[in-house]
Amino acid sequence: MSKKNQSFAVSLKKEDDLTKVFVEEREIGQIEKNQGAFVGTLGKQVVIASAQSEDEALQTMLATYNLYY
């Protein structure tokens, strides 16, 4: 991931229907599969409630931090 001449390491850790999202080894949120859709949350705030894929939810979450893949 990058942001204006900077690079950031993004990693995912899967736990059943939940995927935790880490940036620079710090957890920023999670993606959960819910009734066929994916829900991306940052803390307690829902960023995207009905993503078609885990990747779409991840991209939306990273865009919140102005990070782009």
Secondary structure as UniProt FT lines:
FT   STRAND          2..3
FT   TURN            4..5
FT   STRAND          6..7
FT   STRAND          10..15
FT   TURN            16..17
FT   STRAND          18..23
FT   TURN            24..25
FT   STRAND          26..34
FT   TURN            35..36
FT   STRAND          37..42
FT   TURN            43..44
FT   STRAND          45..51
FT   HELIX           54..64
FT   TURN            65..66
//
